[in-house]
Amino acid sequence: MTTRDPARPTPAFAPETVLVEAARPPRATGASVNPPIELSSTFIGTTEVNDSAYAYGRFATPAWTPFEAALGELEHAALPALVFGSGLAAIAAVLALVPRGGTLVMPTHAYQGSLQSAQELSARAGFSVVSVDIADTDAVIAALDDIVTDDAAARDSSGDVTAGPGIASALLWIESPTNPMLEVADMLALIAAARERDIRVAVDNTFATPLLQTPLDLGADLVVHSVTKYLAGHSDVVLGAVITGDPALRELLLTERSMRGAIAGPFEVWLALRGMRTLSVRLERAQDNAQILSERLSRRAGVAEVRYPGLPADPGHARASAQMAGFGAIVAFTVDTAEQATAIAEAVRLWTPATSLGGVESLIERRRRHASEPTSVPEGLLRLSVGIEHVDDLWADLDAAITAATGETGDGV
């Protein structure tokens, strides 16, 4: 098992309890048990500058404070999280930390928005992107060795890079398990290697959630979430978040959020906190369903391959067993052709053909229908976001769809 950094704060309660109890209002007779929805763009101050934590809603608002405190605690950060208007806004804010002339090392397979943003931002900002197989530890470390880290780089007032101490010129981006191939990175080894080379590390923890892994404990500098997915969990908000324990990094990200206007609405953040209260029970049920479905798919005629770290035969199983508290609720499987995969997605009646993930409902999608998906993703790959419905109902629907699309009959289990 990976070991916890003793320098990081230790929560007083188990994460399941933190989810329910964090950021509640002070206890008082007649008081609400939930934080209110704060609807104000402007806050009263005096003639002094910065005399209050709240002045104008683009910089900070009590509408965000409870959610940011709860997520920061859940990720074992010494500082509150920063909520953003979308997961992609959070990703873009972190990628903006890579300076002109710097290098971003990124998985070949990752969230499509991350890959596209990296390419577009690098072209505008003048940094390089190096693509790696994040599951190949030696190859990733070799890529890190090829980077010349400029320890004398610093950001001037315009956001460019000038001489001076402070900001590393390289960033390692880790997604584990990856989207949609479910490769598992050796997080401890990669983070340690990056730190030895003075390279920052950001981890997209959307698939795993803080219940299955807490990358800051392993030495990561930054953690990113698409809050839209498992944290909010009901497919009704679009939000993102970044967590760090480094005050200077947090200040840079806060400036990026404030100056670019990548802010969240009060209602959405309130809904996200409400949704996060039930993350542990939702994930437990969805993960159990994913394990059963992956096992049945692995025995199913007409299915060429199943990717799920919970399967003993999966390439990432041993690594995930060592460093995660569970295997998550995303499953990928391939059939022989794109036509068969499309037919399966069209034949289901309980599963929903849709592009998101992490909600209570089960979703199915052929990933290569997106032109920007990496060509190394098989044409016949279907990504399943397994929800909390009864597993036998999910299986009956999927099994029937596979039969209709491939002509191969299942064994009925």
Salt bridges, closest charged atoms under 4 A:
GLU68 OE2 - ARG257 NH1 2.95
GLU75 OE2 - HIS225 NE2 2.65
ASP145 OD1 - ARG197 NE 2.53
GLU183 OE2 - HIS109 ND1 2.86
GLU196 OE1 - ARG197 NH1 3.46
ASP217 OD2 - ARG4 NE 3.40
ASP217 OD2 - HIS76 ND1 2.60
GLU256 OE2 - ARG260 NE 3.39
ASP314 OD1 - ARG307 NE 3.20
GLU365 OE1 - ARG367 NH1 2.70
GLU365 OE2 - ARG369 NH2 2.84
GLU365 OE2 - HIS370 NE2 2.54
GLU365 OE1 - ARG383 NH2 3.26
GLU373 OE1 - ARG367 NH2 3.12
GLU379 OE1 - ARG366 NH1 2.99
GLU379 OE2 - ARG368 NH2 3.02
ASP392 OD1 - ARG296 NH1 3.25
ASP399 OD1 - ARG300 NE 2.60
